Amino acid sequence: MSTGIVRDPRFNDHFMGPGHVECPERLEAIADILDAGLDFSLDRIEARPASSDEIAYIHAPEYIDFLSHTRGRAHVQLDPDTATSSLSFDAALLAAGGTIEAADFVLAGPGRNAFALVRPPGHHAERGQAKGFCLFNNVAIAAEHLVRKRGVRRILIADWDVHHGNGTQNAFYSRNDILFFSTHRFPFYPGSGRWDEIGAGEGRGYTVNVPLSAGKTDGDYLFIYRNILGPIARAFEPEFILVSAGFDIFAGDPLGGMNVSLEGFAGLASELVTVAEDSCGGRLLLVLEGGYHIEGQALAVKDVLRRLAGARSALEIRADISITTHKEISPVIDIQRRFWPL
């Protein structure tokens, strides 16, 4: 397995202000761990700025123009949670372009996967609006690039961030070539992601939301990925899998409220590697979203990369769910059985 990685210090030029949880230290801590030495190899993927045409796959031209005018300005508040600094626009272009480059790396040969360690994150960004720390929707832009420029016919996007990926869902809600699957805390920011949000028109059944209450464990997540995502993915037969990898489901994250351990992230990564191997020659790209426990996120990213590079965990996580989780996923299974063999 050849595993690529997107890293670039210019991502840390994006700074939303003192004390903001989405901070440069997130990537700095990951870099410190990776640079300390690894027992597996990674292929470096060079990031480059996305073009305006590439950003416009997903975002309105007037929104792109508006954000471009934040360049060189010390602070522009975009919404209550999201701001730019003088170089944020350039960092956002680089994040989207780096994700595209990672997608092309994975697509270029069999047995390739990658992790794009980019910021600012993207899955909340709407067509014409910054939201929830996100400027451009990196995953959605890469997915559209694969469809328009590389001829990929079916893409699965899995989102395990604690927050629902409203921007990604809305970008593809009426499409049947891009299947969006999300596990997220609910009710919670941004307020979307009910189980009955299943897509519209030709896209009915191609949006799968699994809203969850707080406190979910490794076993809960692994059960859901194995018993809901797995069968749906194998029936859909994606040619490429993208993951919005949010590490704010880590136990102790200051924003999350979930209880996933380092082993749990490794288990999720292993599950997705297996699905990718079964369906699309291993073509799997993870893209960093949230995660605000600085040390925990860094350690979890390292464990996920180890799984992508081919290591297997000696620890077997039991895919067990609580009674509460069983009740929460029952309506998801009931409605999705109209479309998928669950």
C-alpha beads as a LAMMPS data file, in Angstrom:
LAMMPS data file: protein, C-alpha beads

342 atoms
341 bonds

1 atom types
1 bond types

-500.0 500.0 xlo xhi
-500.0 500.0 ylo yhi
-500.0 500.0 zlo zhi

Masses

1 110.0

Atoms # bond

1 1 1 0.000 0.000 0.000
2 1 1 1.278 3.462 -0.955
3 1 1 -0.021 6.120 1.433
4 1 1 0.254 9.781 0.543
5 1 1 0.143 12.776 2.860
6 1 1 -0.528 16.452 2.244
7 1 1 1.365 18.732 4.643
8 1 1 2.286 22.372 4.231
9 1 1 3.231 25.004 6.827
10 1 1 1.245 27.602 4.868
11 1 1 -1.992 26.115 6.202
12 1 1 -1.034 27.676 9.513
13 1 1 -1.125 31.163 8.024
14 1 1 -4.870 30.958 8.632
15 1 1 -5.542 32.368 12.093
16 1 1 -8.992 33.254 13.444
17 1 1 -7.858 35.011 16.598
18 1 1 -6.416 34.364 20.065
19 1 1 -8.111 31.533 21.922
20 1 1 -9.978 30.159 18.902
21 1 1 -10.087 26.344 19.025
22 1 1 -9.518 25.987 15.263
23 1 1 -5.920 27.091 15.543
24 1 1 -2.514 26.516 13.920
25 1 1 -1.476 24.378 16.904
26 1 1 -3.722 21.614 15.558
27 1 1 -1.394 20.941 12.632
28 1 1 1.758 21.861 14.526
29 1 1 1.128 19.066 17.045
30 1 1 0.532 16.568 14.246
31 1 1 3.742 17.680 12.532
32 1 1 5.720 17.228 15.751
33 1 1 4.539 13.637 16.112
34 1 1 5.108 12.734 12.474
35 1 1 8.543 14.345 12.401
36 1 1 9.613 12.479 15.540
37 1 1 9.833 9.278 13.479
38 1 1 7.449 6.702 12.100
39 1 1 7.559 2.951 11.717
40 1 1 5.834 3.218 8.338
41 1 1 6.482 5.234 5.176
42 1 1 4.480 8.055 3.628
43 1 1 4.645 9.672 0.191
44 1 1 4.631 13.456 0.301
45 1 1 1.985 15.125 -1.879
46 1 1 2.693 18.757 -2.703
47 1 1 -0.185 21.136 -2.176
48 1 1 -0.961 23.895 -4.659
49 1 1 -3.627 26.598 -4.698
50 1 1 -6.911 25.636 -6.287
51 1 1 -7.957 27.790 -9.222
52 1 1 -11.057 29.966 -9.123
53 1 1 -12.659 27.602 -11.649
54 1 1 -12.020 24.633 -9.340
55 1 1 -13.464 26.437 -6.318
56 1 1 -16.480 27.377 -8.467
57 1 1 -17.317 23.677 -8.871
58 1 1 -19.017 24.114 -5.490
59 1 1 -19.014 27.797 -4.537
60 1 1 -20.691 30.840 -6.072
61 1 1 -18.354 33.187 -7.988
62 1 1 -19.527 36.171 -5.957
63 1 1 -18.663 34.329 -2.727
64 1 1 -15.177 33.515 -4.032
65 1 1 -14.741 37.174 -4.976
66 1 1 -15.946 38.288 -1.545
67 1 1 -13.445 36.041 0.239
68 1 1 -10.641 37.184 -2.054
69 1 1 -11.130 40.699 -0.699
70 1 1 -10.239 39.497 2.799
71 1 1 -6.666 38.976 1.575
72 1 1 -4.311 41.342 3.378
73 1 1 -6.868 42.362 6.004
74 1 1 -5.942 41.542 9.592
75 1 1 -9.380 40.312 10.675
76 1 1 -12.729 39.868 8.936
77 1 1 -15.565 38.241 10.877
78 1 1 -17.602 36.047 8.518
79 1 1 -20.045 34.500 10.987
80 1 1 -20.114 34.232 14.799
81 1 1 -17.610 31.330 14.688
82 1 1 -15.581 32.024 11.553
83 1 1 -13.081 34.739 10.679
84 1 1 -10.185 35.376 8.341
85 1 1 -6.732 36.841 8.760
86 1 1 -4.541 38.387 6.078
87 1 1 -3.481 35.040 4.553
88 1 1 -6.598 32.938 5.228
89 1 1 -7.845 33.151 1.646
90 1 1 -4.523 31.809 0.355
91 1 1 -4.537 29.018 2.939
92 1 1 -8.079 28.082 1.916
93 1 1 -7.105 27.927 -1.765
94 1 1 -4.146 25.748 -0.792
95 1 1 -6.362 23.435 1.304
96 1 1 -8.749 22.876 -1.597
97 1 1 -5.921 22.446 -4.110
98 1 1 -4.022 20.113 -1.804
99 1 1 -7.111 17.956 -1.461
100 1 1 -7.474 17.827 -5.252
101 1 1 -3.820 16.819 -5.593
102 1 1 -4.335 14.074 -3.014
103 1 1 -7.371 12.798 -4.928
104 1 1 -5.311 12.624 -8.108
105 1 1 -2.512 10.829 -6.251
106 1 1 -4.934 8.160 -5.028
107 1 1 -6.543 7.799 -8.439
108 1 1 -3.208 7.472 -10.256
109 1 1 -2.543 3.884 -9.312
110 1 1 -3.970 0.799 -7.608
111 1 1 -3.293 0.305 -3.923
112 1 1 -3.051 4.004 -3.089
113 1 1 -4.675 5.998 -0.321
114 1 1 -3.920 9.334 1.303
115 1 1 -4.602 11.779 4.119
116 1 1 -4.846 15.512 3.382
117 1 1 -3.865 17.344 6.576
118 1 1 -5.311 20.684 5.580
119 1 1 -6.877 23.694 7.210
120 1 1 -9.123 25.616 7.223
121 1 1 -11.598 22.733 7.301
122 1 1 -14.477 22.600 4.864
123 1 1 -17.575 20.502 5.413
124 1 1 -19.774 23.304 6.792
125 1 1 -19.025 25.740 3.954
126 1 1 -22.082 26.387 1.797
127 1 1 -22.239 27.523 -1.816
128 1 1 -22.228 31.163 -0.842
129 1 1 -21.438 31.231 2.860
130 1 1 -18.583 30.540 5.266
131 1 1 -19.787 28.624 8.287
132 1 1 -18.554 26.697 11.298
133 1 1 -14.812 27.469 10.889
134 1 1 -15.002 26.516 7.170
135 1 1 -14.256 28.679 4.119
136 1 1 -14.204 26.330 1.100
137 1 1 -15.591 22.798 1.098
138 1 1 -12.419 20.832 0.371
139 1 1 -14.056 17.398 0.185
140 1 1 -16.908 18.545 -2.051
141 1 1 -14.511 20.360 -4.406
142 1 1 -12.335 17.241 -4.701
143 1 1 -15.383 15.058 -5.351
144 1 1 -16.576 17.348 -8.127
145 1 1 -13.064 17.411 -9.587
146 1 1 -13.061 13.620 -9.735
147 1 1 -16.418 13.602 -11.510
148 1 1 -15.781 16.463 -13.967
149 1 1 -12.093 16.039 -14.745
150 1 1 -11.317 12.390 -14.037
151 1 1 -14.528 10.654 -15.117
152 1 1 -15.256 8.979 -11.771
153 1 1 -18.888 7.855 -11.857
154 1 1 -19.689 7.014 -8.224
155 1 1 -18.181 8.537 -5.088
156 1 1 -18.897 7.766 -1.451
157 1 1 -18.306 10.558 1.057
158 1 1 -18.254 9.403 4.684
159 1 1 -18.228 12.068 7.409
160 1 1 -17.401 11.030 10.984
161 1 1 -16.945 14.563 12.359
162 1 1 -19.072 15.227 15.462
163 1 1 -20.870 17.974 13.531
164 1 1 -23.105 17.308 10.551
165 1 1 -21.537 18.195 7.200
166 1 1 -24.328 20.470 6.045
167 1 1 -22.311 22.003 3.211
168 1 1 -21.377 18.644 1.708
169 1 1 -24.921 17.323 2.027
170 1 1 -26.403 20.376 0.332
171 1 1 -23.891 20.273 -2.516
172 1 1 -25.015 16.801 -3.595
173 1 1 -28.532 16.436 -2.145
174 1 1 -30.191 15.855 -5.529
175 1 1 -27.402 13.700 -6.990
176 1 1 -27.202 9.911 -7.291
177 1 1 -23.537 9.736 -8.303
178 1 1 -22.253 10.989 -4.938
179 1 1 -23.499 9.242 -1.798
180 1 1 -23.143 11.185 1.447
181 1 1 -23.017 9.247 4.736
182 1 1 -22.777 11.087 8.058
183 1 1 -22.604 10.100 11.709
184 1 1 -22.947 13.154 13.958
185 1 1 -24.198 14.385 17.285
186 1 1 -27.809 15.589 17.181
187 1 1 -29.365 17.926 18.142
188 1 1 -26.169 19.914 17.824
189 1 1 -24.487 22.458 15.579
190 1 1 -25.374 23.169 12.749
191 1 1 -28.876 21.783 13.373
192 1 1 -29.172 19.686 10.205
193 1 1 -28.729 15.948 9.693
194 1 1 -32.006 14.351 10.753
195 1 1 -32.480 10.717 9.796
196 1 1 -35.262 11.693 7.380
197 1 1 -32.953 13.942 5.344
198 1 1 -32.392 11.344 2.625
199 1 1 -31.902 13.367 -0.549
200 1 1 -34.281 14.805 -3.129
201 1 1 -35.317 13.868 -6.652
202 1 1 -32.776 11.534 -8.236
203 1 1 -30.787 11.805 -5.012
204 1 1 -33.377 10.139 -2.779
205 1 1 -31.577 7.461 -0.772
206 1 1 -28.145 8.874 -1.563
207 1 1 -27.970 10.899 1.641
208 1 1 -27.682 8.755 4.775
209 1 1 -27.764 10.566 8.114
210 1 1 -27.155 8.788 11.413
211 1 1 -27.896 11.338 14.172
212 1 1 -26.614 10.317 17.603
213 1 1 -26.798 11.547 21.168
214 1 1 -23.639 12.348 23.109
215 1 1 -21.357 9.747 24.668
216 1 1 -21.023 7.300 21.782
217 1 1 -18.136 4.829 22.094
218 1 1 -15.777 2.915 19.829
219 1 1 -18.246 0.042 19.692
220 1 1 -21.148 2.283 18.687
221 1 1 -19.256 3.835 15.806
222 1 1 -17.761 0.580 14.603
223 1 1 -21.176 -1.112 14.656
224 1 1 -22.704 1.692 12.597
225 1 1 -19.879 1.691 10.056
226 1 1 -19.875 -2.078 9.784
227 1 1 -23.633 -2.666 9.692
228 1 1 -25.025 0.442 7.997
229 1 1 -22.255 2.031 5.949
230 1 1 -20.713 -1.304 4.917
231 1 1 -23.788 -2.826 3.239
232 1 1 -24.754 0.484 1.634
233 1 1 -21.250 1.020 0.276
234 1 1 -21.021 -2.461 -1.161
235 1 1 -24.393 -2.054 -2.881
236 1 1 -23.495 1.421 -4.192
237 1 1 -20.096 0.195 -5.462
238 1 1 -18.194 3.477 -5.273
239 1 1 -15.184 4.028 -7.484
240 1 1 -13.618 6.347 -4.906
241 1 1 -14.147 7.005 -1.180
242 1 1 -13.626 10.381 0.474
243 1 1 -13.761 10.852 4.241
244 1 1 -14.390 14.039 6.183
245 1 1 -12.199 12.982 9.092
246 1 1 -13.161 15.012 12.135
247 1 1 -11.350 14.144 15.341
248 1 1 -13.784 16.000 17.576
249 1 1 -15.449 12.675 18.418
250 1 1 -12.327 11.939 20.489
251 1 1 -12.968 11.427 24.205
252 1 1 -12.118 14.699 25.908
253 1 1 -12.557 16.969 22.909
254 1 1 -13.726 20.341 24.259
255 1 1 -16.506 20.661 21.661
256 1 1 -17.505 17.084 20.930
257 1 1 -19.085 15.152 23.754
258 1 1 -18.344 11.755 22.211
259 1 1 -16.133 9.029 23.672
260 1 1 -14.001 7.568 20.867
261 1 1 -10.509 6.372 21.815
262 1 1 -7.318 6.224 19.776
263 1 1 -8.079 2.564 19.092
264 1 1 -11.545 3.587 17.940
265 1 1 -10.147 5.876 15.259
266 1 1 -7.803 3.134 14.115
267 1 1 -10.797 0.797 13.955
268 1 1 -12.795 3.245 11.847
269 1 1 -9.852 3.674 9.505
270 1 1 -9.447 -0.096 9.186
271 1 1 -13.158 -0.473 8.419
272 1 1 -12.958 2.117 5.657
273 1 1 -9.775 0.587 4.247
274 1 1 -11.631 -2.735 4.017
275 1 1 -14.648 -1.166 2.314
276 1 1 -12.337 0.600 -0.152
277 1 1 -10.427 -2.600 -0.881
278 1 1 -13.690 -4.457 -1.464
279 1 1 -15.256 -1.841 -3.710
280 1 1 -12.740 0.396 -5.448
281 1 1 -9.224 -0.980 -5.391
282 1 1 -8.421 0.685 -2.082
283 1 1 -8.947 4.234 -3.391
284 1 1 -9.496 6.119 -0.145
285 1 1 -8.763 9.742 0.760
286 1 1 -9.184 11.183 4.243
287 1 1 -9.383 14.962 4.663
288 1 1 -8.973 16.694 8.016
289 1 1 -12.035 18.461 9.390
290 1 1 -12.496 19.255 13.105
291 1 1 -10.662 18.093 16.211
292 1 1 -9.784 20.337 19.124
293 1 1 -8.066 18.136 21.696
294 1 1 -4.632 19.007 20.349
295 1 1 -2.647 16.039 21.682
296 1 1 -5.463 13.524 21.185
297 1 1 -6.020 14.544 17.582
298 1 1 -2.298 14.292 16.806
299 1 1 -2.021 10.798 18.272
300 1 1 -5.202 9.676 16.530
301 1 1 -4.003 10.969 13.156
302 1 1 -0.796 8.982 13.557
303 1 1 -2.762 5.807 14.340
304 1 1 -5.055 6.378 11.363
305 1 1 -2.061 6.868 9.065
306 1 1 -0.545 3.642 10.353
307 1 1 -3.751 1.784 9.355
308 1 1 -3.780 3.448 5.947
309 1 1 -0.177 2.321 5.460
310 1 1 -1.194 -1.287 6.013
311 1 1 -0.678 -2.020 9.710
312 1 1 -3.369 -3.962 11.526
313 1 1 -4.347 -3.494 15.131
314 1 1 -3.765 -6.265 17.614
315 1 1 -6.716 -4.926 19.607
316 1 1 -10.098 -6.195 18.481
317 1 1 -12.845 -3.643 19.131
318 1 1 -16.225 -5.211 19.745
319 1 1 -18.897 -3.695 17.528
320 1 1 -21.445 -3.479 20.332
321 1 1 -24.097 -0.815 20.736
322 1 1 -26.077 0.387 23.711
323 1 1 -29.859 0.242 23.955
324 1 1 -29.908 4.003 23.397
325 1 1 -27.880 3.715 20.214
326 1 1 -30.092 0.882 18.977
327 1 1 -33.144 3.120 19.378
328 1 1 -31.406 6.002 17.624
329 1 1 -30.351 4.030 14.560
330 1 1 -33.644 2.125 14.146
331 1 1 -35.384 4.884 12.150
332 1 1 -32.253 5.260 10.016
333 1 1 -32.329 1.575 9.117
334 1 1 -36.100 1.599 8.558
335 1 1 -36.006 4.477 6.077
336 1 1 -32.810 3.414 4.309
337 1 1 -34.157 -0.125 3.768
338 1 1 -36.297 1.426 1.045
339 1 1 -33.107 1.977 -0.923
340 1 1 -30.389 -0.372 0.396
341 1 1 -30.071 -4.013 1.564
342 1 1 -29.867 -3.445 5.309

Bonds

1 1 1 2
2 1 2 3
3 1 3 4
4 1 4 5
5 1 5 6
6 1 6 7
7 1 7 8
8 1 8 9
9 1 9 10
10 1 10 11
11 1 11 12
12 1 12 13
13 1 13 14
14 1 14 15
15 1 15 16
16 1 16 17
17 1 17 18
18 1 18 19
19 1 19 20
20 1 20 21
21 1 21 22
22 1 22 23
23 1 23 24
24 1 24 25
25 1 25 26
26 1 26 27
27 1 27 28
28 1 28 29
29 1 29 30
30 1 30 31
31 1 31 32
32 1 32 33
33 1 33 34
34 1 34 35
35 1 35 36
36 1 36 37
37 1 37 38
38 1 38 39
39 1 39 40
40 1 40 41
41 1 41 42
42 1 42 43
43 1 43 44
44 1 44 45
45 1 45 46
46 1 46 47
47 1 47 48
48 1 48 49
49 1 49 50
50 1 50 51
51 1 51 52
52 1 52 53
53 1 53 54
54 1 54 55
55 1 55 56
56 1 56 57
57 1 57 58
58 1 58 59
59 1 59 60
60 1 60 61
61 1 61 62
62 1 62 63
63 1 63 64
64 1 64 65
65 1 65 66
66 1 66 67
67 1 67 68
68 1 68 69
69 1 69 70
70 1 70 71
71 1 71 72
72 1 72 73
73 1 73 74
74 1 74 75
75 1 75 76
76 1 76 77
77 1 77 78
78 1 78 79
79 1 79 80
80 1 80 81
81 1 81 82
82 1 82 83
83 1 83 84
84 1 84 85
85 1 85 86
86 1 86 87
87 1 87 88
88 1 88 89
89 1 89 90
90 1 90 91
91 1 91 92
92 1 92 93
93 1 93 94
94 1 94 95
95 1 95 96
96 1 96 97
97 1 97 98
98 1 98 99
99 1 99 100
100 1 100 101
101 1 101 102
102 1 102 103
103 1 103 104
104 1 104 105
105 1 105 106
106 1 106 107
107 1 107 108
108 1 108 109
109 1 109 110
110 1 110 111
111 1 111 112
112 1 112 113
113 1 113 114
114 1 114 115
115 1 115 116
116 1 116 117
117 1 117 118
118 1 118 119
119 1 119 120
120 1 120 121
121 1 121 122
122 1 122 123
123 1 123 124
124 1 124 125
125 1 125 126
126 1 126 127
127 1 127 128
128 1 128 129
129 1 129 130
130 1 130 131
131 1 131 132
132 1 132 133
133 1 133 134
134 1 134 135
135 1 135 136
136 1 136 137
137 1 137 138
138 1 138 139
139 1 139 140
140 1 140 141
141 1 141 142
142 1 142 143
143 1 143 144
144 1 144 145
145 1 145 146
146 1 146 147
147 1 147 148
148 1 148 149
149 1 149 150
150 1 150 151
151 1 151 152
152 1 152 153
153 1 153 154
154 1 154 155
155 1 155 156
156 1 156 157
157 1 157 158
158 1 158 159
159 1 159 160
160 1 160 161
161 1 161 162
162 1 162 163
163 1 163 164
164 1 164 165
165 1 165 166
166 1 166 167
167 1 167 168
168 1 168 169
169 1 169 170
170 1 170 171
171 1 171 172
172 1 172 173
173 1 173 174
174 1 174 175
175 1 175 176
176 1 176 177
177 1 177 178
178 1 178 179
179 1 179 180
180 1 180 181
181 1 181 182
182 1 182 183
183 1 183 184
184 1 184 185
185 1 185 186
186 1 186 187
187 1 187 188
188 1 188 189
189 1 189 190
190 1 190 191
191 1 191 192
192 1 192 193
193 1 193 194
194 1 194 195
195 1 195 196
196 1 196 197
197 1 197 198
198 1 198 199
199 1 199 200
200 1 200 201
201 1 201 202
202 1 202 203
203 1 203 204
204 1 204 205
205 1 205 206
206 1 206 207
207 1 207 208
208 1 208 209
209 1 209 210
210 1 210 211
211 1 211 212
212 1 212 213
213 1 213 214
214 1 214 215
215 1 215 216
216 1 216 217
217 1 217 218
218 1 218 219
219 1 219 220
220 1 220 221
221 1 221 222
222 1 222 223
223 1 223 224
224 1 224 225
225 1 225 226
226 1 226 227
227 1 227 228
228 1 228 229
229 1 229 230
230 1 230 231
231 1 231 232
232 1 232 233
233 1 233 234
234 1 234 235
235 1 235 236
236 1 236 237
237 1 237 238
238 1 238 239
239 1 239 240
240 1 240 241
241 1 241 242
242 1 242 243
243 1 243 244
244 1 244 245
245 1 245 246
246 1 246 247
247 1 247 248
248 1 248 249
249 1 249 250
250 1 250 251
251 1 251 252
252 1 252 253
253 1 253 254
254 1 254 255
255 1 255 256
256 1 256 257
257 1 257 258
258 1 258 259
259 1 259 260
260 1 260 261
261 1 261 262
262 1 262 263
263 1 263 264
264 1 264 265
265 1 265 266
266 1 266 267
267 1 267 268
268 1 268 269
269 1 269 270
270 1 270 271
271 1 271 272
272 1 272 273
273 1 273 274
274 1 274 275
275 1 275 276
276 1 276 277
277 1 277 278
278 1 278 279
279 1 279 280
280 1 280 281
281 1 281 282
282 1 282 283
283 1 283 284
284 1 284 285
285 1 285 286
286 1 286 287
287 1 287 288
288 1 288 289
289 1 289 290
290 1 290 291
291 1 291 292
292 1 292 293
293 1 293 294
294 1 294 295
295 1 295 296
296 1 296 297
297 1 297 298
298 1 298 299
299 1 299 300
300 1 300 301
301 1 301 302
302 1 302 303
303 1 303 304
304 1 304 305
305 1 305 306
306 1 306 307
307 1 307 308
308 1 308 309
309 1 309 310
310 1 310 311
311 1 311 312
312 1 312 313
313 1 313 314
314 1 314 315
315 1 315 316
316 1 316 317
317 1 317 318
318 1 318 319
319 1 319 320
320 1 320 321
321 1 321 322
322 1 322 323
323 1 323 324
324 1 324 325
325 1 325 326
326 1 326 327
327 1 327 328
328 1 328 329
329 1 329 330
330 1 330 331
331 1 331 332
332 1 332 333
333 1 333 334
334 1 334 335
335 1 335 336
336 1 336 337
337 1 337 338
338 1 338 339
339 1 339 340
340 1 340 341
341 1 341 342
